[in-house]
Amino acid sequence: MQVLLVQLEVGPDPAEVGRARRWARSRLAGSGIGDDEPLADTLILLISELVTNAVVHTGCPAVLRMLFGAGAAEAGTVRVEVADISACPPRPRHADGDDTNGRGLELVDGLADRWGWQPEGAGKSIWCEVDRGARQVAYEPVVRGFVAAP
């Protein structure tokens, strides 16, 4: 099976998260995942959370990778990896009520089909996978949270 790997170096500035999202959208479109597909929105949210965590919690550069399997846009899996230089494992937290932080890995856990982390060099890589044929989440203007698509 052929796999396409694309990667982007992300600077230690939180403003880089927006650049990572724009870059990822263009790579998704190049792989046949349309900007109007719920899968694209799900992947962009996952990328945003993982890149934000890497940049904010380490204060150092990170590397964003996207891996696409072969076949039609409906087949295969999209894998997102974000590598940073911190060897500290990710710590899922639980946000209460109006907390403004602590929901990132809960979102990843809820949206990705699989996720985890592994040591990489002196640091680590946090990864998640979304199956292209799986049911995706549709985002609607809701006061809190998101609504699953029927």
Buried (B, 14 or more C-beta within 10 A) or exposed (E): EEEEEBBBEBEBEEEBBEBBBEBBBEBBEEBEBEEEBEBBBBBBBBBBBBBBBBBEBBEBBBBBBBBBBEEEBEEBBBBBBBBBBBEEEBEEEEEEEEEEEEBBBBBBEEBBEEBEBEEBEEBBBBBBBBBBEEEBBEBEEEEEEBEEEE
